[in-house]
Amino acid sequence: MEVLVTGGDTELGRTVAEGFRDAGHKVVIAGARRDDLEVAAKELDVDAIVCDCTDPASLGEARGLFPHHLDTVVNVPAPRWDAVDPRTYTPPDLAAAWRNALDATLLSAVLTVQVVGDHLRSGGSIVSVIPENPRDGGADAAIKAALSNWTAGQATHFGARGITVNAVASGRSAQPGYDGLASTPAPVAAEIARLALFLCTPAARHITGQTLHVSQGALANFG
């Protein structure tokens, strides 16, 4: 199976790519931060494509570098905003936080699927990752809801080709001490990787259009 993992320049993206590689699949990682991406590619012994998945122009330039035939696309966010206490936000800070959440989690997935969707073989899979359990009323909660809705719609669109489309999200039990993508606890990242891998197996062909939570048994708060 040929797999594209975006956000390969993040710890979570690296963990997901490692999971697919260890399962015997051929993996290509993509990301905008060249140095981090090249380190990950060397450590995992996989191919890498330097590309900003939030930028249509960058994706367009890299389109010819993506494998022409893919079985799976895993969208992993790579945020560039260092979050601080929202209570201290100025209006420009608030705008930047919302735009970063939109770009990193939703827009990157939408653009990536738009560009490489026709590279997917029939019977393939698309998995988008939501790495945080967001607080109600915030940007991340709104983006999670939007991504889940988009996922359900894409499942109908790609279902005509036998391609499943799902999202994997961190649940409530991952929240304590969770300060962002770079510090995702290893056990949670590994569980996200395992669930993403399962969704791309024949055993999961009946699952599509869903947002599934890694919550260690705790009920998810779908904000």
N, CA, C and O of each residue as an XYZ file, in Angstrom:
892
protein
N       0.845     -1.188      0.000
C       0.000      0.000      0.000
C       0.882      1.240      0.000
O       1.844      1.320      0.764
N       0.557      2.213     -0.858
C       1.292      3.473     -0.921
C       0.539      4.539     -0.135
O      -0.651      4.766     -0.356
N       1.243      5.186      0.780
C       0.608      6.072      1.746
C       1.291      7.435      1.731
O       2.519      7.524      1.755
N       0.483      8.501      1.691
C       0.977      9.864      1.842
C       0.547     10.378      3.200
O      -0.638     10.360      3.532
N       1.517     10.842      3.995
C       1.237     11.425      5.303
C       1.691     12.878      5.282
O       2.883     13.158      5.150
N       0.741     13.804      5.411
C       1.125     15.212      5.516
C       1.460     15.522      6.983
O       1.223     14.707      7.875
N       2.007     16.702      7.205
C       2.455     17.016      8.563
C       3.603     16.140      8.996
O       3.796     15.903     10.188
N       4.373     15.654      8.027
C       5.505     14.788      8.338
C       6.626     15.503      9.063
O       7.566     14.868      9.541
N       6.531     16.827      9.147
C       7.535     17.608      9.873
C       7.127     17.843     11.321
O       7.711     18.691     11.996
N       6.115     17.092     11.818
C       5.689     17.174     13.219
C       5.899     15.819     13.885
O       6.043     14.800     13.209
N       5.915     15.819     15.204
C       6.091     14.562     15.934
C       4.925     13.605     15.677
O       5.121     12.401     15.515
N       3.719     14.155     15.642
C       2.563     13.300     15.396
C       2.591     12.730     13.986
O       2.305     11.549     13.791
N       2.929     13.551     13.010
C       3.035     13.065     11.640
C       4.082     11.972     11.509
O       3.888     10.989     10.794
N       5.193     12.156     12.208
C       6.255     11.145     12.182
C       5.768      9.831     12.796
O       6.070      8.754     12.281
N       5.017      9.919     13.892
C       4.502      8.719     14.545
C       3.528      7.974     13.634
O       3.565      6.747     13.542
N       2.661      8.726     12.965
C       1.714      8.106     12.035
C       2.462      7.444     10.881
O       2.162      6.307     10.516
N       3.424      8.143     10.313
C       4.201      7.580      9.213
C       4.946      6.323      9.651
O       5.023      5.345      8.907
N       5.489      6.357     10.855
C       6.209      5.197     11.382
C       5.278      3.991     11.521
O       5.666      2.859     11.232
N       4.035      4.249     11.970
C       3.084      3.155     12.107
C       2.789      2.476     10.790
O       2.737      1.248     10.722
N       2.597      3.253      9.748
C       2.327      2.668      8.428
C       3.569      1.978      7.872
O       3.477      0.917      7.255
N       4.726      2.589      8.096
C       5.959      1.958      7.621
C       6.189      0.615      8.301
O       6.542     -0.365      7.644
N       5.991      0.568      9.610
C       6.209     -0.670     10.353
C       5.222     -1.756      9.951
O       5.494     -2.944     10.124
N       4.074     -1.348      9.414
C       3.087     -2.317      8.945
C       3.407     -2.809      7.541
O       2.655     -3.599      6.971
N       4.519     -2.344      6.982
C       4.973     -2.847      5.696
C       4.545     -2.038      4.494
O       4.650     -2.506      3.360
N       4.057     -0.810      4.730
C       3.581      0.005      3.620
C       4.659      0.983      3.160
O       5.548      1.354      3.926
N       4.564      1.393      1.902
C       5.478      2.389      1.351
C       4.940      3.772      1.678
O       3.817      4.105      1.299
N       5.727      4.581      2.375
C       5.253      5.850      2.913
C       6.027      7.016      2.305
O       7.244      6.957      2.133
N       5.288      8.074      1.985
C       5.863      9.358      1.591
C       5.336     10.395      2.568
O       4.133     10.449      2.820
N       6.224     11.222      3.126
C       5.785     12.271      4.037
C       5.931     13.625      3.364
O       6.806     13.824      2.521
N       5.057     14.561      3.749
C       5.101     15.912      3.199
C       5.011     16.911      4.343
O       4.361     16.658      5.357
N       5.672     18.046      4.167
C       5.639     19.086      5.188
C       6.371     20.317      4.706
O       7.158     20.256      3.762
N       6.106     21.449      5.366
C       6.675     22.716      4.925
C       8.038     23.013      5.530
O       8.826     23.760      4.950
N       8.323     22.432      6.700
C       9.584     22.733      7.390
C      10.657     21.755      6.912
O      10.741     20.621      7.383
N      11.458     22.211      5.983
C      12.394     21.327      5.286
C      13.320     20.580      6.243
O      13.474     19.364      6.123
N      13.936     21.284      7.189
C      14.901     20.642      8.077
C      14.261     19.524      8.886
O      14.795     18.417      8.955
N      13.105     19.816      9.504
C      12.422     18.797     10.302
C      11.964     17.635      9.432
O      12.027     16.476      9.844
N      11.503     17.954      8.224
C      11.024     16.908      7.319
C      12.161     15.984      6.893
O      11.995     14.765      6.856
N      13.299     16.558      6.576
C      14.427     15.745      6.123
C      14.961     14.863      7.251
O      15.383     13.732      7.008
N      14.944     15.371      8.471
C      15.364     14.551      9.612
C      14.420     13.362      9.772
O      14.864     12.228      9.952
N      13.118     13.630      9.704
C      12.136     12.555      9.841
C      12.278     11.536      8.724
O      12.220     10.332      8.972
N      12.463     12.003      7.502
C      12.590     11.097      6.364
C      13.816     10.201      6.497
O      13.775      9.016      6.167
N      14.900     10.783      6.984
C      16.126      9.998      7.154
C      15.959      8.963      8.253
O      16.376      7.816      8.094
N      15.351      9.357      9.370
C      15.178      8.431     10.491
C      14.216      7.300     10.144
O      14.405      6.164     10.579
N      13.187      7.611      9.361
C      12.187      6.600      9.007
C      12.540      5.854      7.731
O      11.937      4.828      7.417
N      13.521      6.372      6.994
C      13.907      5.788      5.703
C      12.722      5.791      4.736
O      12.376      4.768      4.146
N      12.111      6.973      4.592
C      10.999      7.143      3.662
C      11.289      8.349      2.780
O      12.187      9.139      3.075
N      10.530      8.490      1.699
C      10.668      9.642      0.817
C       9.943     10.844      1.414
O       9.008     10.696      2.201
N      10.392     12.037      1.024
C       9.805     13.266      1.562
C       9.578     14.272      0.448
O      10.335     14.338     -0.520
N       8.509     15.061      0.608
C       8.184     16.127     -0.331
C       8.013     17.413      0.471
O       7.141     17.496      1.336
N       8.837     18.406      0.189
C       8.713     19.689      0.869
C       7.562     20.453      0.231
O       7.609     20.808     -0.947
N       6.532     20.700      1.026
C       5.327     21.307      0.489
C       4.493     21.881      1.624
O       4.334     21.243      2.665
N       3.964     23.071      1.431
C       3.066     23.687      2.399
C       1.636     23.347      1.992
O       1.117     23.894      1.018
N       1.009     22.456      2.727
C      -0.324     21.978      2.345
C      -1.428     22.994      2.609
O      -2.585     22.751      2.267
N      -1.085     24.130      3.214
C      -2.070     25.201      3.389
C      -1.999     26.215      2.260
O      -2.790     27.158      2.218
N      -1.062     26.028      1.351
C      -0.818     27.002      0.286
C      -1.119     26.373     -1.076
O      -0.404     25.462     -1.494
N      -2.155     26.832     -1.777
C      -2.484     26.236     -3.073
C      -1.326     26.285     -4.071
O      -1.128     25.344     -4.839
N      -0.572     27.369     -4.062
C       0.539     27.495     -5.000
C       1.617     26.455     -4.709
O       2.148     25.834     -5.630
N       1.941     26.264     -3.428
C       2.945     25.279     -3.053
C       2.493     23.868     -3.424
O       3.285     23.073     -3.931
N       1.232     23.561     -3.174
C       0.706     22.249     -3.555
C       0.730     22.057     -5.066
O       1.033     20.972     -5.562
N       0.408     23.124     -5.789
C       0.424     23.028     -7.245
C       1.815     22.743     -7.781
O       1.983     21.948     -8.706
N       2.813     23.396     -7.194
C       4.199     23.171     -7.620
C       4.660     21.755     -7.301
O       5.447     21.169     -8.044
N       4.165     21.205     -6.188
C       4.621     19.873     -5.751
C       3.787     18.742     -6.335
O       4.120     17.573     -6.141
N       2.723     19.061     -7.039
C       1.790     18.026     -7.483
C       2.482     16.908     -8.249
O       2.177     15.733     -8.046
N       3.406     17.265     -9.122
C       4.095     16.250     -9.913
C       5.014     15.360     -9.106
O       5.450     14.318     -9.594
N       5.323     15.756     -7.861
C       6.209     14.960     -7.022
C       5.459     13.888     -6.232
O       6.062     12.922     -5.766
N       4.145     14.059     -6.083
C       3.372     13.076     -5.340
C       3.267     11.784     -6.134
O       3.228     11.816     -7.364
N       3.220     10.645     -5.445
C       3.037      9.374     -6.171
C       1.793      9.432     -7.045
O       0.759      9.962     -6.638
N       1.901      8.891     -8.233
C       0.773      8.928     -9.165
C      -0.342      7.987     -8.750
O      -1.491      8.160     -9.155
N      -0.008      6.999     -7.949
C      -1.015      6.056     -7.465
C      -0.871      5.934     -5.954
O       0.174      5.524     -5.448
N      -1.933      6.294     -5.242
C      -1.947      6.239     -3.785
C      -3.085      5.354     -3.305
O      -4.138      5.261     -3.935
N      -2.842      4.705     -2.171
C      -3.900      3.929     -1.530
C      -4.490      4.670     -0.332
O      -5.655      4.478      0.016
N      -3.678      5.513      0.289
C      -4.114      6.186      1.504
C      -3.506      7.579      1.584
O      -2.344      7.787      1.234
N      -4.314      8.532      2.052
C      -3.830      9.866      2.387
C      -4.200     10.125      3.840
O      -5.368     10.014      4.214
N      -3.209     10.472      4.665
C      -3.455     10.823      6.064
C      -3.077     12.285      6.247
O      -1.915     12.661      6.090
N      -4.069     13.109      6.582
C      -3.854     14.542      6.775
C      -3.566     14.825      8.249
O      -4.443     14.682      9.100
N      -2.324     15.228      8.542
C      -1.920     15.559      9.912
C      -1.627     17.060      9.972
O      -0.789     17.545      9.212
N      -2.294     17.802     10.850
C      -2.070     19.254     10.926
C      -0.647     19.599     11.357
O      -0.007     18.865     12.110
N      -0.175     20.737     10.856
C       1.142     21.248     11.254
C       0.995     22.725     11.592
O       1.388     23.578     10.796
N       0.439     23.045     12.758
C       0.179     24.443     13.113
C       1.458     25.249     13.270
O       2.507     24.720     13.635
N       1.346     26.540     12.985
C       2.502     27.439     13.094
C       2.248     28.544     14.105
O       2.999     29.516     14.179
N       1.192     28.389     14.877
C       0.833     29.403     15.870
C       1.148     28.861     17.250
O       0.661     27.797     17.633
N       1.962     29.590     17.996
C       2.276     29.199     19.368
C       1.187     29.750     20.285
O       1.188     30.931     20.631
N       0.266     28.883     20.667
C      -0.884     29.329     21.449
C      -0.469     29.815     22.830
O       0.428     29.255     23.462
N      -1.133     30.860     23.281
C      -0.964     31.366     24.639
C      -2.347     31.401     25.281
O      -3.321     30.935     24.691
N      -2.430     31.943     26.468
C      -3.714     32.030     27.161
C      -4.685     32.886     26.343
O      -4.414     34.067     26.124
N      -5.806     32.323     25.885
C      -6.749     33.105     25.060
C      -7.253     34.356     25.753
O      -7.677     35.301     25.088
N      -7.213     34.379     27.085
C      -7.690     35.557     27.804
C      -6.801     36.771     27.579
O      -7.207     37.901     27.852
N      -5.589     36.540     27.082
C      -4.661     37.642     26.830
C      -4.676     38.090     25.372
O      -3.942     39.007     25.006
N      -5.487     37.469     24.546
C      -5.496     37.793     23.126
C      -5.937     39.229     22.864
O      -6.907     39.721     23.441
N      -5.202     39.879     21.983
C      -5.686     41.106     21.363
C      -6.524     40.686     20.159
O      -6.457     39.528     19.748
N      -7.311     41.595     19.583
C      -8.058     41.207     18.370
C      -7.179     40.617     17.263
O      -7.581     39.629     16.647
N      -5.997     41.179     16.985
C      -5.141     40.533     15.980
C      -4.703     39.125     16.398
O      -4.617     38.233     15.553
N      -4.424     38.914     17.690
C      -4.067     37.583     18.174
C      -5.212     36.603     17.942
O      -4.998     35.477     17.494
N      -6.430     37.047     18.255
C      -7.592     36.186     18.091
C      -7.789     35.814     16.634
O      -8.078     34.660     16.316
N      -7.636     36.781     15.755
C      -7.772     36.505     14.325
C      -6.705     35.521     13.862
O      -6.990     34.610     13.085
N      -5.473     35.703     14.341
C      -4.388     34.805     13.939
C      -4.626     33.387     14.445
O      -4.350     32.420     13.734
N      -5.138     33.256     15.675
C      -5.400     31.931     16.233
C      -6.467     31.195     15.427
O      -6.320     30.008     15.134
N      -7.531     31.892     15.074
C      -8.601     31.258     14.291
C      -8.121     30.902     12.894
O      -8.424     29.822     12.388
N      -7.380     31.798     12.275
C      -6.903     31.508     10.918
C      -5.917     30.344     10.914
O      -5.930     29.515     10.004
N      -5.060     30.285     11.936
C      -4.120     29.175     12.005
C      -4.851     27.852     12.189
O      -4.508     26.859     11.548
N      -5.859     27.831     13.064
C      -6.628     26.608     13.274
C      -7.318     26.177     11.996
O      -7.339     24.992     11.662
N      -7.881     27.140     11.279
C      -8.548     26.830     10.016
C      -7.558     26.280      8.999
O      -7.809     25.252      8.371
N      -6.426     26.971      8.840
C      -5.439     26.554      7.841
C      -4.826     25.199      8.174
O      -4.765     24.316      7.319
N      -4.371     25.032      9.420
C      -3.612     23.840      9.783
C      -4.457     22.576      9.748
O      -3.995     21.538      9.273
N      -5.687     22.648     10.244
C      -6.482     21.437     10.399
C      -7.444     21.203      9.247
O      -7.560     20.079      8.759
N      -8.134     22.244      8.806
C      -9.177     22.065      7.792
C      -8.695     22.380      6.383
O      -8.800     21.538      5.491
N      -8.173     23.570      6.175
C      -7.797     23.964      4.822
C      -6.718     23.045      4.246
O      -6.759     22.709      3.062
N      -5.752     22.638      5.075
C      -4.702     21.744      4.580
C      -5.279     20.429      4.089
O      -4.843     19.907      3.063
N      -6.261     19.881      4.814
C      -6.885     18.631      4.388
C      -7.685     18.820      3.108
O      -7.611     18.003      2.190
N      -8.456     19.914      3.056
C      -9.275     20.191      1.870
C      -8.401     20.343      0.629
O      -8.685     19.747     -0.410
N      -7.345     21.133      0.734
C      -6.479     21.371     -0.423
C      -5.715     20.113     -0.831
O      -5.572     19.826     -2.020
N      -5.226     19.366      0.158
C      -4.479     18.145     -0.165
C      -5.363     17.147     -0.917
O      -4.945     16.567     -1.919
N      -6.572     16.959     -0.430
C      -7.483     16.015     -1.091
C      -7.866     16.526     -2.475
O      -8.022     15.737     -3.407
N      -8.017     17.839     -2.613
C      -8.337     18.404     -3.927
C      -7.220     18.119     -4.931
O      -7.484     17.820     -6.095
N      -5.974     18.213     -4.470
C      -4.832     18.066     -5.369
C      -4.507     16.604     -5.673
O      -4.202     16.263     -6.816
N      -4.570     15.737     -4.655
C      -4.141     14.348     -4.868
C      -5.296     13.350     -4.859
O      -5.073     12.144     -4.961
N      -6.512     13.840     -4.740
C      -7.645     12.922     -4.686
C      -7.748     12.023     -5.890
O      -8.142     10.862     -5.778
N      -7.386     12.570     -7.071
C      -7.471     11.743     -8.275
C      -6.304     10.760     -8.383
O      -6.269      9.941     -9.301
N      -5.342     10.838     -7.444
C      -4.252      9.858     -7.406
C      -4.655      8.601     -6.629
O      -3.975      7.578     -6.697
N      -5.757      8.686     -5.897
C      -6.174      7.557     -5.060
C      -6.777      6.438     -5.889
O      -7.614      6.665     -6.763
N      -6.335      5.235     -5.596
C      -6.913      4.067     -6.236
C      -8.303      3.788     -5.665
O      -8.594      4.135     -4.520
N      -9.143      3.170     -6.461
C     -10.437      2.717     -5.958
C     -10.201      1.767     -4.783
O      -9.308      0.921     -4.825
N     -11.007      1.920     -3.743
C     -10.819      1.111     -2.550
C      -9.843      1.699     -1.563
O      -9.496      1.060     -0.570
N      -9.387      2.935     -1.831
C      -8.425      3.580     -0.939
C      -9.083      4.236      0.269
O     -10.263      4.020      0.545
N      -8.295      5.043      0.987
C      -8.776      5.659      2.222
C      -8.188      7.044      2.398
O      -7.050      7.315      2.014
N      -9.000      7.923      2.996
C      -8.545      9.246      3.421
C      -8.831      9.358      4.912
O      -9.950      9.104      5.357
N      -7.818      9.739      5.679
C      -7.976      9.914      7.123
C      -7.433     11.289      7.496
O      -6.294     11.621      7.166
N      -8.239     12.079      8.175
C      -7.803     13.389      8.662
C      -7.714     13.349     10.184
O      -8.578     12.778     10.849
N      -6.671     13.956     10.727
C      -6.400     13.880     12.160
C      -6.736     15.206     12.836
O      -6.395     16.277     12.336
N      -7.409     15.114     13.977
C      -7.679     16.259     14.844
C      -6.917     15.981     16.140
O      -7.403     15.218     16.975
N      -5.746     16.572     16.331
C      -4.859     16.127     17.408
C      -5.181     16.660     18.792
O      -4.526     16.267     19.757
N      -6.166     17.539     18.927
C      -6.485     18.086     20.239
C      -7.950     17.834     20.584
O      -8.795     17.696     19.700
N      -8.234     17.777     21.885
C      -9.606     17.765     22.371
C      -9.960     19.202     22.735
O      -9.617     19.657     23.827
N     -10.642     19.933     21.844
C     -10.796     21.382     22.041
C     -11.822     21.747     23.099
O     -12.746     20.991     23.398
N     -11.624     22.925     23.647
C     -12.602     23.479     24.585
C     -13.774     24.058     23.809
O     -13.605     24.584     22.709
N     -14.968     23.957     24.395
C     -16.165     24.481     23.746
C     -16.018     25.978     23.472
O     -15.500     26.737     24.291
N     -16.487     26.366     22.304
C     -16.543     27.787     21.980
C     -15.287     28.365     21.384
O     -15.268     29.538     21.013
N     -14.241     27.580     21.280
C     -12.989     28.083     20.730
C     -12.827     27.756     19.262
O     -13.655     27.074     18.659
N     -11.734     28.262     18.698
C     -11.463     28.042     17.281
C     -11.324     26.561     16.957
O     -11.867     26.090     15.958
N     -10.599     25.826     17.798
C     -10.359     24.416     17.507
C     -11.653     23.607     17.515
O     -11.813     22.678     16.723
N     -12.586     23.963     18.420
C     -13.863     23.259     18.460
C     -14.669     23.530     17.195
O     -15.290     22.624     16.639
N     -14.653     24.777     16.746
C     -15.379     25.126     15.525
C     -14.770     24.421     14.313
O     -15.490     23.936     13.440
N     -13.436     24.369     14.268
C     -12.766     23.725     13.142
C     -12.995     22.218     13.172
O     -13.143     21.591     12.124
N     -13.026     21.636     14.369
C     -13.313     20.202     14.482
C     -14.692     19.885     13.920
O     -14.862     18.915     13.182
N     -15.671     20.705     14.272
C     -17.021     20.490     13.759
C     -17.047     20.626     12.241
O     -17.706     19.845     11.555
N     -16.334     21.614     11.723
C     -16.294     21.819     10.277
C     -15.609     20.652      9.565
O     -16.076     20.195      8.522
N     -14.507     20.175     10.132
C     -13.803     19.051      9.515
C     -14.655     17.794      9.537
O     -14.657     17.030      8.572
N     -15.372     17.573     10.617
C     -16.236     16.399     10.705
C     -17.336     16.456      9.657
O     -17.661     15.447      9.032
N     -17.911     17.647      9.465
C     -18.946     17.808      8.451
C     -18.378     17.607      7.053
O     -18.996     16.956      6.211
N     -17.192     18.173      6.812
C     -16.534     17.997      5.511
C     -16.225     16.526      5.261
O     -16.399     16.031      4.147
N     -15.771     15.833      6.289
C     -15.467     14.408      6.179
C     -16.696     13.624      5.739
O     -16.614     12.778      4.848
N     -17.835     13.907      6.366
C     -19.063     13.207      6.006
C     -19.445     13.478      4.554
O     -19.884     12.575      3.843
N     -19.278     14.724      4.120
C     -19.603     15.050      2.733
C     -18.665     14.395      1.743
O     -19.094     13.926      0.689
N     -17.381     14.361      2.079
C     -16.408     13.730      1.178
C     -16.608     12.221      1.100
O     -16.310     11.599      0.080
N     -17.115     11.636      2.183
C     -17.394     10.199      2.161
C     -18.432      9.873      1.093
O     -18.329      8.857      0.406
N     -19.425     10.737      0.959
C     -20.431     10.536     -0.087
C     -19.805     10.705     -1.468
O     -20.073      9.918     -2.375
N     -18.971     11.732     -1.626
C     -18.345     11.995     -2.922
C     -17.411     10.868     -3.349
O     -17.499     10.372     -4.472
N     -16.512     10.464     -2.444
C     -15.528      9.442     -2.798
C     -16.090      8.032     -2.721
O     -15.490      7.088     -3.235
N     -17.239      7.893     -2.080
C     -17.826      6.566     -1.966
C     -18.132      5.935     -3.315
O     -18.159      4.711     -3.437
N     -18.362      6.762     -4.329
C     -18.625      6.229     -5.668
C     -17.430      5.461     -6.213
O     -17.580      4.631     -7.110
N     -16.241      5.733     -5.673
C     -15.023      5.027     -6.098
C     -14.588      3.997     -5.061
O     -13.507      3.419     -5.173
N     -15.429      3.766     -4.051
C     -15.083      2.798     -3.022
C     -14.021      3.285     -2.069
O     -13.344      2.480     -1.429
N     -13.860      4.609     -1.961
C     -12.851      5.204     -1.075
C     -13.521      5.656      0.215
O     -14.519      6.376      0.181
N     -12.981      5.239      1.342
C     -13.527      5.661      2.629
C     -12.866      6.951      3.090
O     -11.695      7.198      2.802
N     -13.626      7.771      3.808
C     -13.131      9.044      4.317
C     -13.552      9.167      5.777
O     -14.744      9.159      6.083
N     -12.583      9.281      6.676
C     -12.869      9.358      8.102
C     -11.939     10.358      8.782
O     -10.942     10.793      8.207
N     -12.285     10.711     10.016
C     -11.431     11.573     10.838
C     -11.125     10.864     12.150
O     -11.957     10.128     12.680
N      -9.928     11.092     12.665
C      -9.495     10.551     13.956
C      -9.184     11.731     14.863
O      -8.412     12.616     14.495
N      -9.787     11.743     16.050
C      -9.634     12.880     16.959
C      -9.207     12.423     18.337
O      -9.552     11.326     18.777
N      -8.448     13.278     19.019
C      -8.142     13.033     20.426
C      -9.398     13.266     21.251
O     -10.146     14.216     21.014
N      -9.619     12.389     22.220
C     -10.789     12.518     23.076
C     -10.467     13.220     24.375
O      -9.372     13.750     24.561
N     -11.434     13.215     25.268
C     -11.347     13.998     26.497
C     -10.168     13.597     27.367
O      -9.547     14.458     27.989
N      -9.844     12.305     27.425
C      -8.804     11.869     28.348
C      -7.413     12.314     27.926
O      -6.463     12.195     28.699
N      -7.282     12.830     26.695
C      -5.976     13.301     26.229
C      -5.719     14.751     26.613
O      -4.636     15.277     26.354
N      -6.710     15.408     27.233
C      -6.611     16.844     27.431
C      -5.625     17.282     28.510
O      -4.871     18.221     28.257
N      -5.575     16.674     29.685
C      -4.679     17.193     30.722
C      -3.219     17.230     30.263
O      -2.673     16.220     29.819
N      -2.602     18.393     30.375
C      -1.201     18.527     30.003
C      -0.952     18.559     28.520
O       0.201     18.556     28.088
N      -2.018     18.591     27.717
C      -1.843     18.560     26.261
C      -1.742     19.990     25.751
O      -2.739     20.711     25.710
N      -0.547     20.398     25.365
C      -0.298     21.803     25.038
C      -0.114     22.060     23.551
O       0.310     23.147     23.158
N      -0.425     21.083     22.729
C      -0.279     21.309     21.297
C       0.399     20.148     20.615
O       0.823     19.181     21.248
N       0.488     20.270     19.307
C       0.959     19.160     18.491
C       2.362     18.699     18.875
O       2.629     17.498     18.930
N       3.252     19.644     19.138
C       4.641     19.276     19.395
C       4.794     18.456     20.667
O       5.755     17.699     20.806
N       3.851     18.601     21.598
C       3.978     17.883     22.862
C       2.916     16.802     23.025
O       2.582     16.413     24.144
N       2.390     16.322     21.909
C       1.410     15.243     21.988
C       2.019     14.071     22.749
O       3.078     13.586     22.353
N       1.392     13.594     23.827
C       1.950     12.458     24.556
C       2.115     11.256     23.643
O       1.232     10.946     22.844
N       3.245     10.582     23.766
C       3.535      9.467     22.863
C       2.438      8.410     22.830
O       2.091      7.948     21.744
N       1.865      7.999     23.985
C       0.816      6.980     23.918
C      -0.389      7.421     23.097
O      -0.963      6.616     22.364
N      -0.782      8.705     23.211
C      -1.919      9.203     22.447
C      -1.571      9.242     20.962
O      -2.381      8.836     20.128
N      -0.382      9.722     20.624
C       0.049      9.761     19.235
C       0.064      8.352     18.648
O      -0.352      8.145     17.508
N       0.542      7.389     19.425
C       0.587      6.008     18.938
C      -0.814      5.454     18.724
O      -1.047      4.716     17.767
N      -1.761      5.805     19.613
C      -3.136      5.353     19.447
C      -3.780      5.980     18.215
O      -4.535      5.318     17.504
N      -3.489      7.238     17.963
C      -3.984      7.891     16.754
C      -3.441      7.174     15.526
O      -4.179      6.918     14.575
N      -2.149      6.851     15.548
C      -1.537      6.148     14.419
C      -2.170      4.781     14.210
O      -2.427      4.386     13.073
N      -2.427      4.051     15.299
C      -3.018      2.712     15.170
C      -4.439      2.782     14.627
O      -4.833      1.953     13.807
N      -5.209      3.767     15.080
C      -6.578      3.891     14.591
C      -6.585      4.302     13.120
O      -7.381      3.787     12.335
N      -5.701      5.229     12.748
C      -5.601      5.622     11.339
C      -5.243      4.422     10.471
O      -5.794      4.247      9.384
N      -4.316      3.597     10.955
C      -3.917      2.409     10.207
C      -5.079      1.430     10.069
O      -5.300      0.876      8.992
N      -5.825      1.213     11.161
C      -6.973      0.306     11.105
C      -7.994      0.760     10.072
O      -8.558     -0.067      9.355
N      -8.238      2.066      9.987
C      -9.245      2.583      9.064
C      -8.869      2.370      7.600
O      -9.694      2.563      6.707
N      -7.636      1.977      7.364
C      -7.179      1.744      5.999
C      -7.070      0.257      5.674
O      -6.517     -0.111      4.638
N      -7.594     -0.600      6.552
C      -7.533     -2.043      6.350
C      -8.861     -2.558      5.810
O      -9.879     -1.874      5.919
N      -8.862     -3.755      5.228
C     -10.122     -4.344      4.750
C     -11.166     -4.494      5.852
O     -12.366     -4.463      5.579
N     -10.717     -4.655      7.098
C     -11.657     -4.829      8.202
C     -12.479     -3.574      8.464
O     -13.506     -3.639      9.139
N     -12.036     -2.428      7.938
C     -12.733     -1.163      8.202
C     -13.438     -0.622      6.966
O     -13.789      0.557      6.921
N     -13.648     -1.462      5.970
C     -14.257     -0.969      4.733
C     -15.682     -0.490      4.931
O     -16.197      0.266      4.106
N     -16.327     -0.911      6.001
C     -17.708     -0.495      6.250
C     -17.792      0.807      7.027
O     -18.893      1.293      7.285
N     -16.652      1.390      7.410
C     -16.634      2.618      8.205
C     -16.259      3.785      7.295
O     -15.166      3.800      6.729
N     -17.151      4.757      7.151
C     -16.837      5.947      6.358
C     -17.722      7.107      6.804
O     -18.842      6.915      7.279
N     -17.187      8.315      6.636
C     -17.914      9.513      7.025
C     -17.957      9.755      8.525
O     -18.770     10.548      9.002
N     -17.082      9.074      9.280
C     -17.146      9.115     10.739
C     -15.984      9.908     11.344
O     -14.909     10.018     10.754
N     -16.231     10.457     12.539
C     -15.176     11.030     13.368
C     -15.027     10.135     14.589
O     -15.915     10.078     15.440
N     -13.907      9.443     14.670
C     -13.659      8.473     15.737
C     -12.642      9.046     16.720
O     -11.670      9.689     16.325
N     -12.884      8.801     18.007
C     -12.073      9.423     19.048
C     -11.139      8.430     19.740
O     -11.524      7.306     20.062
N      -9.910      8.874     19.956
C      -8.958      8.168     20.803
C      -9.088      8.782     22.186
O      -8.546      9.854     22.452
N      -9.815      8.094     23.069
C     -10.134      8.697     24.367
C      -9.896      7.748     25.529
O     -10.304      8.041     26.653
N      -9.248      6.624     25.283
C      -8.933      5.658     26.344
C     -10.183      5.293     27.151
O     -10.131      5.115     28.368
N     -11.305      5.186     26.436
C     -12.540      4.740     27.061
C     -13.419      5.844     27.587
O     -14.559      5.578     27.968
N     -12.933      7.101     27.628
C     -13.759      8.216     28.091
C     -14.675      8.680     26.977
O     -14.275      8.688     25.813
N     -15.900      9.069     27.310
C     -16.810      9.594     26.310
C     -16.285     10.919     25.797
O     -15.888     11.786     26.576
N     -16.286     11.071     24.475
C     -15.770     12.303     23.869
C     -16.779     13.413     24.010
O     -17.988     13.188     23.940
N     -16.269     14.626     24.210
C     -17.107     15.818     24.214
C     -16.995     16.440     22.844
O     -16.012     17.116     22.541
N     -17.991     16.218     22.017
C     -17.920     16.685     20.626
C     -18.352     18.140     20.576
O     -19.537     18.456     20.464
N     -17.333     19.040     20.665
C     -17.651     20.454     20.704
C     -17.751     21.076     19.337
O     -18.016     22.272     19.221
